């Protein structure tokens, strides 16, 4: 914990999932955030499924499966791997006071969407939209540079194509 201007700021422990289906990756469009005083609107940002580890979570793996269900409404996921490298960043000054954290450390997972229907129904009110994006467009669509760099470094040219050429059955 850190003391700043009489306020105690902590490092937020979080999890994130790079979800793929064939050669497409799932991005969420977040338009709200949860703060200490409730939900606040933000300018929309495109990101991977991410969220804080809660006291009730048994492990980071448990936390990411919970976040996936909350943000997509689906349980059709298989964790492929947990990355050794984490995403670290510092929140902007205004945000620190709203959320009570100075920095975030995100444990990232590679996750396969195993469902056949790609129609999602987020349970989390922060999420406005979900889209599977072709791999070559992910870097341009992601809002945050640290997430973009992590994706480019760890998943460049991953082969995940289905034999029949389809991504989802609708």
C-alpha positions as CSV (number, residue, x, y, z in Angstrom):
1,X,0.0,0.0,0.0
2,X,1.1,3.6,-0.7
3,X,0.2,6.8,1.2
4,X,-0.5,9.7,-1.1
5,X,-2.0,13.0,0.1
6,X,-3.4,11.3,3.2
7,X,-5.2,8.6,1.1
8,X,-4.1,5.0,1.0
9,X,-3.7,3.6,-2.5
10,X,-3.3,-0.1,-3.2
11,X,-2.1,-2.1,-6.1
12,X,-5.2,-3.7,-7.7
13,X,-4.7,-7.4,-8.5
14,X,-6.6,-8.2,-11.7
15,X,-7.0,-10.9,-14.4
16,X,-7.4,-10.7,-18.1
17,X,-8.2,-13.1,-20.9
18,X,-7.1,-13.1,-24.5
19,X,-10.0,-15.1,-25.8
20,X,-9.8,-16.6,-29.3
21,X,-12.0,-18.6,-31.7
22,X,-10.1,-19.6,-34.8
23,X,-8.1,-16.6,-35.9
24,X,-10.3,-14.0,-34.3
25,X,-10.0,-12.5,-30.8
26,X,-12.8,-11.3,-28.5
27,X,-12.8,-7.7,-27.5
28,X,-15.2,-5.9,-25.2
29,X,-16.3,-2.3,-25.4
30,X,-16.5,-0.9,-21.9
31,X,-18.4,2.3,-21.4
32,X,-18.7,2.3,-17.6
33,X,-16.4,1.6,-14.7
34,X,-17.1,0.7,-11.1
35,X,-15.8,3.2,-8.6
36,X,-16.0,3.5,-4.8
37,X,-19.1,5.6,-5.2
38,X,-20.9,3.5,-7.8
39,X,-20.8,3.1,-11.6
40,X,-19.5,6.0,-13.7
41,X,-19.7,6.5,-17.5
42,X,-16.4,6.7,-19.4
43,X,-15.4,7.2,-23.0
44,X,-15.7,3.8,-24.6
45,X,-12.6,1.7,-24.6
46,X,-11.9,-1.6,-26.4
47,X,-10.0,-4.2,-24.3
48,X,-9.8,-7.9,-23.6
49,X,-12.0,-9.3,-20.8
50,X,-10.5,-8.1,-17.6
51,X,-11.4,-7.5,-14.0
52,X,-10.3,-7.4,-10.4
53,X,-9.6,-10.5,-8.3
54,X,-12.2,-10.6,-5.6
55,X,-11.8,-11.9,-2.0
56,X,-14.1,-14.8,-2.8
57,X,-12.0,-15.9,-5.7
58,X,-10.0,-19.1,-4.9
59,X,-7.3,-18.3,-7.4
60,X,-6.5,-16.2,-10.5
61,X,-7.9,-19.1,-12.7
62,X,-11.2,-19.0,-10.7
63,X,-11.3,-15.2,-11.1
64,X,-10.9,-15.2,-14.9
65,X,-13.6,-17.8,-15.3
66,X,-15.9,-15.6,-13.2
67,X,-15.0,-12.5,-15.2
68,X,-15.5,-14.4,-18.5
69,X,-19.0,-15.4,-17.4
70,X,-19.8,-11.9,-16.1
71,X,-18.6,-10.0,-19.2
72,X,-19.9,-12.5,-21.9
73,X,-22.8,-14.4,-20.2
74,X,-21.2,-17.6,-21.4
75,X,-19.3,-20.5,-19.7
76,X,-18.0,-22.0,-22.9
77,X,-14.3,-21.3,-22.3
78,X,-11.2,-23.4,-21.9
79,X,-8.1,-21.9,-20.3
80,X,-5.1,-22.8,-22.5
81,X,-2.4,-21.1,-20.5
82,X,-1.5,-18.6,-17.9
83,X,1.2,-16.2,-19.1
84,X,4.3,-15.7,-16.9
85,X,4.4,-12.0,-17.8
86,X,1.9,-9.6,-16.3
87,X,0.6,-6.3,-17.5
88,X,1.5,-3.4,-15.1
89,X,0.3,0.2,-15.3
90,X,-0.4,3.2,-13.2
91,X,-3.9,4.8,-13.1
92,X,-4.3,8.5,-14.0
93,X,-4.4,10.8,-11.0
94,X,-8.2,11.5,-11.3
95,X,-8.9,7.8,-11.5
96,X,-6.8,6.9,-8.4
97,X,-9.1,8.8,-6.1
98,X,-12.2,7.4,-7.7
99,X,-11.3,3.8,-7.5
100,X,-8.9,3.7,-4.5
101,X,-6.0,2.1,-6.4
102,X,-2.7,3.6,-7.6
103,X,-1.6,0.8,-9.9
104,X,-2.8,-2.5,-11.4
105,X,-1.1,-5.8,-12.0
106,X,-3.0,-8.0,-14.4
107,X,-2.4,-11.8,-14.7
108,X,-3.2,-12.7,-18.3
109,X,-4.6,-16.0,-19.7
110,X,-4.9,-17.4,-23.1
111,X,-8.5,-18.8,-23.4
112,X,-10.3,-20.6,-26.2
113,X,-14.0,-19.9,-26.7
114,X,-15.4,-23.5,-27.1
115,X,-19.0,-22.5,-27.9
116,X,-20.5,-22.6,-31.4
117,X,-22.8,-19.6,-31.0
118,X,-21.0,-16.3,-30.7
119,X,-24.0,-14.3,-29.5
120,X,-23.1,-13.0,-26.0
121,X,-25.3,-11.5,-23.3
122,X,-23.0,-9.6,-20.8
123,X,-24.2,-9.8,-17.2
124,X,-21.8,-6.9,-16.3
125,X,-23.3,-3.4,-17.0
126,X,-19.8,-2.0,-17.8
127,X,-19.9,-3.9,-21.2
128,X,-21.7,-2.2,-24.1
129,X,-20.6,-4.6,-26.9
130,X,-18.5,-7.7,-27.6
131,X,-16.9,-8.5,-30.9
132,X,-14.7,-11.2,-32.4
133,X,-12.0,-9.3,-34.3
134,X,-9.6,-10.7,-37.0
135,X,-6.1,-11.0,-35.5
136,X,-4.7,-8.4,-37.9
137,X,-7.1,-5.8,-36.6
138,X,-6.7,-6.4,-32.9
139,X,-3.7,-4.1,-32.4
140,X,-5.5,-1.2,-34.0
141,X,-8.7,-1.7,-32.1
142,X,-7.3,-2.0,-28.5
143,X,-7.4,1.3,-26.6
144,X,-4.5,0.7,-24.2
145,X,-0.9,0.6,-25.4
146,X,0.2,-1.8,-22.6
147,X,-2.4,-4.3,-23.6
148,X,-1.6,-3.9,-27.3
149,X,2.1,-4.4,-26.7
150,X,1.4,-7.5,-24.6
151,X,-0.8,-9.0,-27.3
152,X,1.7,-8.3,-30.1
153,X,4.6,-9.7,-28.1
154,X,2.8,-12.9,-26.9
155,X,0.4,-13.8,-29.7
156,X,1.9,-12.7,-32.9
157,X,0.8,-15.1,-35.7
158,X,-0.8,-17.8,-33.5
159,X,-2.5,-20.4,-35.6
160,X,-6.0,-21.1,-34.3
161,X,-8.0,-21.7,-37.5
162,X,-10.8,-24.3,-37.7
163,X,-10.6,-26.9,-40.4
164,X,-14.0,-26.0,-42.0
165,X,-13.1,-22.2,-42.2
166,X,-16.1,-21.2,-40.1
167,X,-15.6,-19.3,-36.9
168,X,-19.0,-19.6,-35.2
169,X,-22.3,-21.3,-36.0
170,X,-25.1,-18.8,-35.8
